[in-house]
């Protein structure tokens, strides 16, 4: 075998490995988005009585009525429970139109469309235009506006190099998983006290964390491959 043939075979092998990594990333990323979104809608506090079952979307509003929060003995940043939908929406906006990942419009359009109702989870359960400018809900409204700006600019964000969108995805996913989980650990004993029993953490909580973990993993893969200089897939546009 000549040196040229060896280089040619090496290039083919490298291209095949790059293609296999691309296939894994392209599969895992939408799976992570989907699991995180479904988990957010699913039960975070499980209870046999449906009215006492709390989804991720319910947590931010429910915790402010806990007696310990009302009397100021428990400091809770309830807005942290809104991080999972923000992370999913921002993650979709960053990567769904990436030229390197090359998702088809058959996936792009539904993903972007479904992010709109997901982002609306940032609104309070009963709201009016006047209530949205109050200090209590102002941060949520700003986050909602940011989500919509990111979705509107997804075509431009898709031009970002993966060495930049990868770390952003990791940061979003880790923050959206760790911070609400920390708040859940703080409020869970107080929820138990209010319920008079210890309801289990629901499947939605764990599914949401699993989806965010997949997002972080994929973002890490993008960072790792960009550091290795795998320019066939990971170079900037």
Residue pairs with C-beta under 8 A, 6 or more apart in sequence:
1 9
14 232
15 232
18 230
18 232
18 233
21 221
21 225
21 233
22 100
22 101
22 233
24 221
25 101
25 218
25 221
25 222
26 101
26 102
26 103
28 214
28 217
28 218
29 91
29 95
29 101
29 214
29 215
29 218
30 103
30 107
30 111
31 211
31 214
32 91
32 173
32 211
32 212
32 213
32 214
32 215
32 217
32 218
33 88
33 91
33 92
33 111
33 211
33 215
34 211
35 207
35 208
35 210
35 211
35 214
36 84
36 87
36 88
36 176
36 207
36 208
36 210
36 211
36 212
36 214
36 215
37 85
37 88
37 114
37 118
37 211
38 204
38 207
38 208
38 211
39 56
39 84
39 203
39 204
39 205
39 206
39 207
39 208
39 209
39 210
39 211
40 55
40 56
40 57
40 84
40 85
40 88
40 118
40 121
40 204
40 208
41 55
41 56
41 57
41 204
42 55
42 56
42 202
42 203
42 204
42 205
42 207
42 208
43 53
43 54
43 55
43 202
43 203
43 204
43 205
44 54
44 55
44 56
44 58
44 59
44 184
44 201
44 202
44 204
44 205
44 208
45 52
45 53
45 54
45 59
45 191
45 199
45 201
45 202
46 53
46 199
46 200
46 201
46 202
46 203
47 53
47 54
47 195
47 199
52 195
52 199
53 202
54 62
54 202
55 204
56 81
56 84
56 180
56 204
56 205
56 208
57 85
57 121
59 78
59 81
59 180
59 183
59 184
59 187
60 78
60 79
60 81
60 82
61 78
61 124
61 125
62 191
63 69
63 76
63 78
63 81
63 183
63 187
64 70
64 76
64 78
66 74
66 76
66 187
66 190
66 191
66 194
67 190
67 194
68 74
68 190
69 76
69 187
69 190
74 186
74 187
74 190
76 183
76 186
76 187
77 179
77 183
78 183
79 139
79 140
79 143
80 179
80 180
80 182
80 183
81 180
81 183
82 121
82 122
82 140
82 143
83 175
83 176
83 179
83 180
84 176
84 177
84 180
84 208
84 212
85 118
85 119
85 121
85 122
85 147
86 119
86 122
86 143
86 146
86 147
86 172
86 176
87 172
87 173
87 175
87 176
87 212
87 215
88 115
88 118
88 176
88 211
88 215
89 115
89 118
89 119
89 147
89 150
89 151
90 147
90 150
90 168
90 172
91 169
91 172
91 173
91 215
92 111
92 112
92 115
92 151
92 154
93 112
93 115
93 147
93 150
93 151
93 153
93 154
93 157
94 150
94 154
94 157
94 158
94 160
94 165
94 168
94 169
95 101
95 158
95 165
95 169
96 103
96 107
96 108
96 111
96 112
96 154
96 158
97 103
97 108
97 154
97 155
97 157
97 158
98 158
98 160
98 162
98 165
99 158
99 159
99 237
100 162
100 233
100 234
100 237
103 111
112 151
112 154
115 147
115 151
116 148
116 151
119 144
119 147
119 148
119 151
120 144
122 140
122 141
122 143
122 144
122 147
123 132
123 140
123 144
124 131
124 137
124 140
127 137
131 137
132 138
132 141
133 141
150 157
157 165
159 237
160 236
160 237
161 226
161 234
161 235
161 236
161 237
162 222
162 225
162 226
162 233
162 234
162 236
163 222
163 223
163 226
163 227
163 234
163 236
164 236
165 219
165 222
166 219
166 220
166 221
166 222
166 223
166 226
167 219
167 223
168 219
169 215
169 216
169 218
169 219
169 222
170 216
170 219
170 220
170 223
171 219
172 215
173 212
173 213
173 215
173 216
173 219
174 212
174 216
176 212
177 208
177 209
177 212
177 213
177 216
181 209
184 201
184 205
188 201
191 199
192 198
192 199
222 234
225 233
225 234
226 234
226 235
228 234
